[in-house]
């Protein structure tokens, strides 16, 4: 076959891909921006677009996992799966302007706000690991860990050693770690842990031969530890050294909270549901849900999200919270790629006189995401939103505070991936004490940041503008 024939064949196959993928994308993608982004990729680079769409174009969780998720509610309702004591459930009417927000959050995650909790906020990676290891060493019944990244480094080895000690003294240790984020864990450390009695499984296994059945980039991004059903840790920190094994973005800055009180029962339930999805084992031992008496005065609402549920509801929750602001909104996030609704909420908040501060790292670990985020930052600065660039490394804490009445934190970034693709875990708190604590943490990040000046923003140069505006075209897919 000569060169001309090969050229004609390539041209024919490219047009065949375009014509076949056009109805596939248009009929299956509900959001116009996402639809147009995929069509642009397929029409400009048909073969590359086809491969990318097969890898990450459809939300496919796999037949077995979907079957287990469909079984979830009947199985849990038929078991002795305990709920929080009614006396600890918060009446939404008591939250004044935030009544609708509490209802929305309950609709998203199916979990009511719960009072009587104590929260200890931690922003030092070493302190978090020390506290976690101490809790594991004190465990008497069980240890449950669910993390996106559980790395085989000095930090991971310390936690693994604590798990081994616990298992050897008869504590039931169960570990779920994302198959992609923790892939090295399953190569070397997992066999070591299993030999010592720790049960460890990958969440959302990702292999090329699974491609026809599930999407490879749908990840379990949650960070959660539950000890003896009475103590829980959650937030944005993984089990990994603060450097994350590379120096491009600098030291990572995270937040975690140590929680005690009735809400721990809900967090335990989230772990057990994920355990059921990955292993098929429904744990019904009543010892997993001991009495959790009140230990404080803080009301907490747990909001788990994932691609198996309507993702727009979580976006609506954030937008509603911003619309409620009367004085100030502060957001910290490593990545910032908002949807149109969130852009509108932030813009209108700034225009009606609310102080809106957005804190992002000066340099993140994803160049494309960073470039796309620059476009949205530039857009919002035109309306009075203040953008601050964190100078001391990779700001990985994902937080939102509204006035002095609401704080949100957890594993979800302010980007399309966290809104629509990943399994995330976030907490809303309504107590003034907890909100003020989060405010102080955010102020610390602001003190270590420089305010971005639109006049010196990277888009002032032609290469900067070109990179930023090209990256924005891919933002619906990031």
C-alpha positions in Angstrom: 0.0 0.0 0.0 1.5 3.3 -1.1 1.7 6.6 0.9 -1.4 8.0 -0.8 -3.5 5.0 0.1 -2.4 5.2 3.7 -3.3 8.9 3.8 -6.7 8.2 2.3 -7.3 5.4 4.8 -6.3 7.6 7.7 -8.6 10.4 6.5 -11.5 8.0 6.1 -11.1 6.5 9.6 -10.8 10.0 11.1 -14.1 11.0 9.5 -15.7 7.7 10.5 -14.7 8.4 14.1 -16.1 12.0 13.9 -19.4 10.8 12.5 -19.8 7.9 14.9 -18.8 9.9 18.0 -21.0 12.9 17.2 -24.3 11.3 18.2 -22.6 9.3 21.0 -21.4 12.5 22.7 -24.4 14.6 22.0 -26.9 12.0 23.3 -24.9 11.0 26.4 -23.5 14.3 27.7 -26.1 16.5 29.5 -24.0 19.5 30.1 -23.4 21.6 27.0 -19.9 22.7 28.0 -18.7 19.1 28.5 -20.3 18.1 25.3 -18.6 20.9 23.3 -15.2 20.1 24.9 -15.4 16.5 23.9 -16.6 17.3 20.4 -13.7 19.7 20.0 -11.1 17.1 21.0 -12.7 14.4 18.7 -13.0 16.7 15.7 -9.4 18.1 16.0 -7.7 14.8 16.9 -10.1 11.9 16.2 -7.9 9.0 17.2 -6.7 10.7 20.4 -10.2 11.9 21.2 -11.6 8.3 20.7 -9.0 6.8 23.1 -9.5 9.5 25.7 -13.3 9.1 25.5 -13.0 5.4 26.0 -10.7 6.0 29.0 -12.6 8.8 30.7 -15.7 9.8 28.7 -18.4 7.8 30.4 -19.2 7.4 34.1 -18.9 3.6 34.4 -18.4 2.1 37.9 -18.5 -1.5 36.8 -21.3 -4.1 36.8 -20.5 -5.7 40.1 -20.0 -2.4 41.9 -23.2 -1.0 40.5 -25.1 -4.1 41.5 -23.8 -3.7 45.1 -24.8 0.0 45.1 -28.3 -0.9 44.0 -28.5 -3.5 46.8 -27.1 -1.0 49.4 -30.3 0.5 50.7 -32.4 -2.7 51.0 -29.5 -4.6 52.7 -28.8 -1.8 55.1 -32.4 -1.2 56.0 -32.9 -4.9 56.6 -29.8 -5.1 58.9 -29.2 -3.7 62.3 -27.5 -0.7 60.8 -28.0 1.9 63.6 -28.9 5.5 63.1 -28.0 8.5 65.3 -30.1 8.9 68.3 -33.1 11.2 67.5 -32.2 13.5 70.4 -28.9 14.4 68.7 -30.5 15.3 65.3 -30.5 19.0 64.6 -33.8 20.7 63.8 -33.2 22.6 60.6 -35.6 25.3 61.8 -33.0 26.2 64.4 -30.5 27.3 61.8 -32.4 30.4 60.7 -31.2 31.5 57.2 -29.4 28.2 56.8 -32.6 26.1 57.0 -32.7 25.4 53.3 -29.0 24.7 53.2 -29.4 22.0 55.9 -32.2 20.5 54.0 -30.2 20.5 50.8 -27.2 18.9 52.5 -29.5 16.2 53.9 -30.9 15.6 50.4 -27.4 15.3 48.9 -26.0 12.8 51.4 -29.1 11.5 53.1 -27.5 12.4 56.5 -29.0 14.8 59.0 -27.0 17.4 60.9 -26.0 16.0 64.3 -25.2 17.9 67.5 -23.1 17.1 70.6 -19.8 16.7 68.9 -16.2 17.9 69.7 -13.8 18.8 66.9 -10.1 19.4 67.1 -8.7 21.0 64.0 -5.1 20.1 63.0 -3.0 21.7 60.2 0.4 20.1 60.9 1.0 16.9 59.0 3.3 15.4 61.6 0.8 16.2 64.4 -2.0 14.5 62.4 0.0 11.3 61.9 1.1 11.3 65.6 -2.5 11.6 66.7 -3.7 8.9 64.2 -0.9 6.5 65.3 -1.8 7.1 69.0 -5.4 6.4 68.3 -4.5 3.1 66.5 -2.2 2.1 69.4 -5.1 2.7 71.8 -7.6 0.8 69.7 -9.3 -2.1 71.4 -12.0 -3.3 68.9 -11.3 -2.1 65.4 -9.4 0.3 63.1 -10.9 1.4 59.8 -8.9 3.5 57.3 -10.1 4.9 54.0 -7.6 7.0 52.1 -7.0 8.1 48.5 -3.2 8.0 49.0 -1.5 5.6 51.4 2.1 5.8 50.4 5.0 3.5 51.1 7.2 6.2 52.5 8.3 7.0 56.1 4.8 8.2 57.1 3.1 5.2 55.5 5.5 2.8 57.2 4.8 4.3 60.6 1.1 3.9 60.1 1.5 0.4 58.7 3.6 -0.6 61.8 0.8 0.7 64.1 -1.7 -1.3 62.1 0.5 -4.4 62.4 0.8 -3.9 66.2 -3.0 -3.5 66.5 -3.8 -6.6 64.4 -1.3 -8.7 66.4 -3.0 -7.8 69.7 -6.4 -8.9 68.2 -7.8 -5.6 66.9 -9.7 -6.0 63.6 -7.9 -3.7 61.1 -9.6 -2.9 57.8 -8.0 -0.7 55.2 -9.4 0.7 51.9 -7.0 2.7 49.7 -7.6 4.0 46.2 -6.2 1.7 43.6 -4.6 4.5 41.6 -3.7 7.0 44.4 -2.1 4.1 46.4 -0.9 1.8 43.7 2.6 1.4 45.2 1.0 0.4 48.5 -0.4 -2.7 46.9 2.9 -3.7 45.3 5.0 -3.9 48.5 3.3 -2.9 51.7 0.0 -4.6 51.3 1.5 -8.1 51.4 3.4 -7.1 54.6 0.2 -6.0 56.2 -1.9 -9.0 55.2 0.7 -11.3 56.6 0.2 -9.6 60.0 -3.6 -9.9 59.9 -4.6 -6.5 58.4 -7.4 -6.8 55.8 -6.6 -4.4 53.0 -8.3 -3.9 49.6 -8.0 -1.5 46.7 -10.9 0.9 46.0 -12.0 1.1 42.4 -9.4 -1.2 40.9 -8.0 0.3 37.6 -6.5 -2.0 34.9 -6.6 -1.7 31.1 -8.5 -5.0 30.8 -11.3 -3.4 32.9 -11.7 -0.6 30.4 -14.8 -1.9 28.6 -16.6 -2.2 32.0 -15.6 0.8 34.0 -14.0 4.2 33.7 -10.4 4.3 35.0 -10.3 7.9 36.3 -13.3 7.6 38.7 -11.5 7.6 42.1 -12.3 7.3 45.8 -10.8 10.6 47.0 -12.1 10.3 50.6 -9.8 10.5 53.7 -11.3 8.9 56.8 -10.2 6.9 59.8 -12.6 5.5 62.4 -11.2 4.0 65.6 -13.4 1.8 67.8 -16.5 3.6 66.4 -15.9 6.5 68.9 -13.1 8.5 67.3 -12.8 9.7 63.7 -10.3 11.6 61.6 -11.3 13.2 58.3 -10.3 16.2 56.1 -7.9 16.7 53.2 -4.7 14.9 54.4 -3.5 11.6 53.0 -1.1 9.1 54.6 2.0 10.5 53.0 5.0 12.7 53.7 4.2 16.4 53.5 6.6 16.6 50.4 4.4 14.0 48.6 7.7 12.7 47.2 8.4 15.6 44.9 9.5 19.3 45.2 7.8 21.0 42.3 4.9 22.5 44.3 6.7 22.5 47.7 5.5 21.2 51.1 1.8 20.4 51.1 -0.5 22.1 53.7 -3.6 20.2 54.7 -6.2 20.1 57.4 -7.7 17.2 59.4 -10.1 17.1 62.3 -10.3 14.7 65.1 -14.0 14.1 65.9 -15.8 12.5 68.8 -19.5 12.4 69.5 -22.7 11.0 67.8 -21.6 12.0 64.3 -18.9 9.3 64.4 -21.7 6.7 63.8 -22.4 8.3 60.5 -18.7 8.4 59.5 -18.5 4.7 60.5 -21.5 4.0 58.2 -19.7 5.7 55.3 -16.7 3.4 55.7 -18.8 0.3 56.0 -20.7 1.2 52.8 -17.5 1.7 50.9 -16.2 -1.6 52.4 -19.3 -3.3 51.2 -19.0 -1.9 47.7 -15.4 -3.1 47.3 -15.6 -6.5 49.1 -19.2 -7.5 49.0 -19.1 -8.0 52.8 -21.8 -6.3 54.8 -20.5 -5.9 58.4 -23.4 -6.0 60.9 -21.6 -6.4 64.2 -23.3 -4.2 66.8 -19.8 -3.6 68.3 -19.0 -1.5 65.3 -21.6 1.1 66.5 -21.0 1.6 70.2 -22.7 4.3 72.2 -21.3 7.7 71.2 -22.5 10.1 73.9 -22.2 13.9 73.4 -18.7 15.2 73.9 -19.2 18.8 72.8 -21.6 21.4 71.5 -20.8 21.4 67.8 -23.4 20.5 65.1 -21.9 18.6 62.2 -23.5 17.6 58.9 -21.7 14.8 56.9 -22.0 15.1 53.1 -20.6 12.2 51.2 -20.8 12.5 47.4 -20.0 10.5 44.3 -20.7 9.8 40.7 -23.4 7.2 41.6 -25.6 10.1 42.8 -26.7 13.3 41.0 -23.6 15.5 41.4 -25.4 18.8 40.6 -26.9 18.7 44.1 -23.5 19.2 45.8 -22.7 22.1 43.5 -26.1 23.6 44.4 -25.2 23.3 48.1 -22.0 25.4 47.6 -23.8 27.9 45.5 -26.6 28.3 48.0 -24.1 28.8 50.8 -22.4 31.6 48.9 -25.7 33.3 48.1 -26.4 33.3 51.9 -23.3 35.4 52.6 -23.9 38.9 53.9 -20.3 39.9 54.9 -17.5 37.6 53.9 -16.7 34.4 52.0 -13.3 32.8 52.1 -12.4 29.8 50.0 -9.1 27.8 50.0 -8.4 25.2 47.4 -5.5 23.7 45.6 -7.4 23.7 42.3 -10.1 26.1 41.2 -12.2 25.3 38.2 -15.8 26.3 39.1 -18.9 25.7 37.1 -21.1 28.6 35.7 -23.4 28.6 38.8 -20.5 29.0 41.2 -19.0 31.7 39.1 -22.3 33.5 39.2 -22.6 33.2 42.9 -19.1 34.5 43.6 -19.5 37.4 41.1 -22.9 38.5 42.6 -21.6 38.2 46.1 -18.7 40.5 45.3 -21.0 43.0 43.5 -23.4 43.3 46.4 -20.5 44.2 48.7 -19.5 40.8 50.3 -15.8 40.4 50.8 -14.9 37.4 48.7 -11.4 36.0 49.2 -10.0 33.0 47.2 -6.7 31.5 48.3 -4.9 29.1 45.9 -1.3 28.0 45.8 1.2 30.0 43.7 2.2 26.8 42.0 0.2 23.6 42.0 1.2 20.1 40.9 -1.0 20.2 37.8 0.1 22.6 35.1 -3.0 22.3 32.9 -5.4 22.7 35.9 -3.3 25.7 37.1 -3.5 27.4 33.7 -7.3 26.8 33.4 -7.8 28.1 36.9 -5.9 31.3 36.0 -8.7 32.1 33.5 -11.4 31.9 36.2 -9.4 33.9 38.7 -8.8 36.7 36.1 -12.6 36.7 35.4 -13.6 37.0 39.0 -11.0 39.7 39.8 -12.8 42.0 37.3 -15.8 41.9 39.7 -13.9 42.5 42.9 -13.1 39.0 44.1 -9.7 39.1 45.8 -7.4 36.3 44.7 -4.4 35.4 46.9 -1.5 33.2 46.0 -0.1 31.1 48.8 3.7 31.4 48.8 4.7 28.6 51.2 4.1 25.5 49.1 1.1 23.5 48.0 -2.0 24.7 49.7 -4.1 21.5 49.7 -6.7 22.4 52.4 -10.2 22.7 50.9 -12.2 25.0 53.0 -15.2 27.4 52.8 -16.4 29.8 55.4 -19.5 32.0 55.1 -19.7 34.9 57.5 -19.4 33.6 61.1 -22.1 31.0 60.6 -20.9 28.2 58.4 -17.7 26.3 57.6 -17.2 23.5 55.1 -14.1 21.3 54.8 -13.2 17.9 53.6 -11.7 16.1 50.6 -13.4 17.9 47.7 -11.6 20.5 45.6 -13.4 23.3 43.9 -13.2 21.8 40.5 -15.3 19.7 38.1 -13.6 16.5 39.0 -14.6 16.7 42.7 -18.0 17.9 41.8 -18.8 15.2 39.3 -16.3 12.3 39.2 -14.7 11.5 42.6 -16.1 10.0 45.7 -15.7 12.7 48.2 -16.4 13.3 51.9 -17.1 16.8 53.3 -18.4 18.2 56.6 -20.5 21.3 57.3 -20.3 22.8 60.8 -22.6 25.5 62.1 -21.1 26.2 65.6 -19.5 29.6 66.0 -16.5 28.1 67.9 -15.7 25.7 65.0 -16.3 28.4 62.3 -13.9 30.8 64.2 -11.3 28.1 64.4 -11.5 27.6 60.6 -11.4 31.4 60.1 -8.1 31.5 62.1 -6.7 28.8 59.9 -7.7 30.6 56.7 -6.3 33.8 58.0 -3.0 32.0 58.5 -3.0 31.0 54.9 -3.9 34.6 53.9 -1.0 35.9 56.0 1.4 33.7 54.0 -0.1 34.8 50.6 0.3 37.7 48.2 -2.7 39.3 46.6 -2.8 38.8 42.9 -2.7 41.9 40.8 -4.6 41.8 37.5 -2.0 44.1 36.0 0.7 41.6 36.6 -1.3 38.4 36.1 0.3 35.9 33.7 -2.3 36.7 31.0 -0.7 40.1 30.3 1.7 38.3 27.9 0.7 36.8 24.6 2.0 33.3 25.5 0.3 33.6 28.9 -3.0 34.5 27.4 -2.8 31.8 24.8 -1.9 29.1 27.4 -4.7 30.2 29.8 -7.4 30.4 27.1 -6.5 27.1 25.6 -6.5 25.4 29.0 -10.0 26.9 29.7 -11.4 24.9 26.8 -10.5 21.7 28.7 -11.8 22.9 32.0 -15.2 21.0 31.8 -13.1 17.7 31.6 -10.6 18.5 34.4 
